[in-house]
Amino acid sequence: VERDKLTYGGEAGCEVEMFVVDVYNAGAFPQDTLAKQAIDVDVPMRFNTSTDLYLQCLRAALQRAQRMFPQPDLLVYNAGTDILDGDPLGGFCVSKEGIMQRDLMVWTLALQLKVPIVMVLSGGYAKGNAAVVAASLSNLFTTFKLSASSRS
């Protein structure tokens, strides 16, 4: 979820407002002060953050974002898996089930807000991350009764 004002200087002109919610390992990226300026709901976490703490903080961040920016037109969700326990970069201890719960939490929010969601995959540098992504996507398809052939 992002919020920032961007202006496209083309002939028609275009202004986009984005609202940014970021739950991240502050120890992994401590010098990224430029990026931090664009964050509206900033949730820096520590190395070895557990599944329960991560999900608790994410839930609170999403609730805060809803109060601050109650009706977005689009939810862009960066679903990184470098938070997975054992990932060499992320430094968190979030389980496979925790990633699946995180994805369900964000998708459920989009459905509650009746807003389209774009989920992009990123991060994830351990051998097991691809299997976790596949399991979570399969769970989303089952939970929300999606299919490759479904049309709105």
C-alpha positions as CSV (number, residue, x, y, z in Angstrom):
1,V,0.0,0.0,0.0
2,E,1.6,3.2,-1.0
3,R,0.9,6.9,-0.8
4,D,2.9,9.7,-2.4
5,K,2.2,12.4,-4.9
6,L,3.7,11.6,-8.3
7,T,3.2,13.9,-11.3
8,Y,3.5,12.7,-14.9
9,G,4.4,15.7,-17.1
10,G,3.0,14.2,-20.3
11,E,0.4,16.0,-22.5
12,A,-2.6,14.8,-20.5
13,G,-0.8,15.2,-17.1
14,C,-1.4,12.7,-14.4
15,E,-1.2,12.9,-10.6
16,V,-1.2,9.8,-8.5
17,E,-1.4,9.8,-4.7
18,M,0.2,6.8,-3.0
19,F,0.2,5.7,0.7
20,V,3.2,3.6,1.8
21,V,3.0,1.0,4.6
22,D,6.4,-0.6,5.3
23,V,7.1,-3.4,7.8
24,Y,10.8,-4.2,7.5
25,N,14.0,-5.2,9.2
26,A,15.6,-1.9,10.2
27,G,18.9,-3.7,10.8
28,A,19.1,-4.9,7.3
29,F,18.6,-1.5,5.6
30,P,19.5,1.1,8.3
31,Q,20.9,3.7,5.9
32,D,17.9,4.0,3.6
33,T,16.9,7.4,4.8
34,L,15.7,8.6,1.3
35,A,13.2,5.7,1.0
36,K,12.0,6.2,4.6
37,Q,10.8,9.7,3.7
38,A,8.1,8.3,1.6
39,I,6.8,5.9,4.2
40,D,3.4,6.9,5.9
41,V,3.2,3.9,8.3
42,D,6.7,3.0,9.2
43,V,7.2,-0.2,11.2
44,P,10.9,-1.0,11.7
45,M,11.5,-4.4,13.2
46,R,14.5,-6.2,14.6
47,F,16.5,-9.2,13.5
48,N,14.9,-12.5,14.4
49,T,11.4,-11.1,14.6
50,S,9.0,-14.0,15.2
51,T,5.9,-14.9,13.2
52,D,3.5,-13.8,15.9
53,L,5.2,-10.4,16.4
54,Y,5.4,-9.8,12.7
55,L,1.7,-10.6,12.1
56,Q,0.7,-8.5,15.2
57,C,2.7,-5.5,13.9
58,L,1.4,-5.9,10.3
59,R,-2.2,-6.1,11.5
60,A,-1.7,-2.9,13.6
61,A,0.0,-1.2,10.6
62,L,-2.9,-2.1,8.2
63,Q,-5.5,-0.8,10.7
64,R,-3.6,2.4,11.1
65,A,-3.3,2.8,7.3
66,Q,-7.1,2.2,7.0
67,R,-7.7,5.1,9.4
68,M,-5.3,7.4,7.6
69,F,-6.2,6.5,4.0
70,P,-9.6,4.8,4.2
71,Q,-10.5,4.3,0.6
72,P,-7.7,3.7,-1.8
73,D,-8.4,3.1,-5.5
74,L,-5.8,0.3,-5.8
75,L,-3.8,-1.8,-3.3
76,V,-0.3,-2.7,-4.5
77,Y,1.1,-5.4,-2.3
78,N,4.8,-6.2,-2.4
79,A,4.8,-9.8,-1.1
80,G,8.5,-10.4,-0.3
81,T,9.5,-13.7,1.2
82,D,12.9,-12.6,2.6
83,I,11.1,-12.5,5.9
84,L,11.0,-16.4,5.9
85,D,12.9,-18.1,8.7
86,G,16.3,-19.0,7.3
87,D,16.5,-16.5,4.5
88,P,20.0,-15.1,4.3
89,L,19.0,-11.5,3.8
90,G,15.8,-10.8,5.6
91,G,16.9,-11.7,9.1
92,F,13.4,-12.5,10.3
93,C,12.0,-15.8,11.7
94,V,8.6,-15.9,10.0
95,S,7.2,-19.3,9.2
96,K,5.7,-20.6,6.0
97,E,2.3,-20.4,7.8
98,G,3.0,-16.9,8.8
99,I,3.6,-15.8,5.2
100,M,0.4,-17.5,4.2
101,Q,-1.4,-15.6,7.0
102,R,0.2,-12.4,6.0
103,D,-1.0,-12.8,2.4
104,L,-4.5,-13.7,3.5
105,M,-4.5,-10.6,5.8
106,V,-3.7,-8.2,3.0
107,W,-6.0,-9.9,0.5
108,T,-8.9,-9.8,3.0
109,L,-8.3,-6.1,3.6
110,A,-8.5,-5.5,-0.2
111,L,-11.8,-7.4,-0.3
112,Q,-13.2,-5.5,2.7
113,L,-12.3,-2.2,1.1
114,K,-13.7,-3.4,-2.2
115,V,-10.5,-2.4,-4.0
116,P,-8.5,-4.2,-6.6
117,I,-5.2,-5.7,-5.5
118,V,-2.0,-6.1,-7.4
119,M,0.4,-8.6,-5.7
120,V,4.0,-8.5,-6.8
121,L,6.5,-11.1,-5.6
122,S,9.9,-10.0,-4.4
123,G,12.7,-10.9,-2.0
124,G,13.3,-14.4,-0.9
125,Y,16.9,-15.7,-1.3
126,A,16.7,-19.2,0.3
127,K,16.0,-22.4,-1.6
128,G,12.7,-23.0,0.1
129,N,11.2,-19.6,-0.6
130,A,9.7,-20.6,-4.0
131,A,7.7,-23.5,-2.4
132,V,6.4,-21.1,0.2
133,V,5.3,-18.6,-2.5
134,A,3.6,-21.5,-4.4
135,A,1.8,-22.7,-1.2
136,S,0.6,-19.2,-0.4
137,L,-0.7,-18.5,-3.9
138,S,-2.5,-21.9,-3.9
139,N,-4.0,-21.0,-0.6
140,L,-5.2,-17.6,-1.9
141,F,-6.7,-19.3,-5.0
142,T,-8.6,-21.8,-2.8
143,T,-9.7,-19.4,-0.1
144,F,-11.0,-16.7,-2.5
145,K,-12.2,-19.2,-5.1
146,L,-10.0,-17.9,-7.9
147,S,-9.0,-19.7,-11.0
148,A,-6.8,-18.9,-14.0
149,S,-9.9,-18.8,-16.1
150,S,-12.1,-16.6,-13.8
151,R,-13.4,-13.4,-15.2
152,S,-15.0,-10.4,-13.4
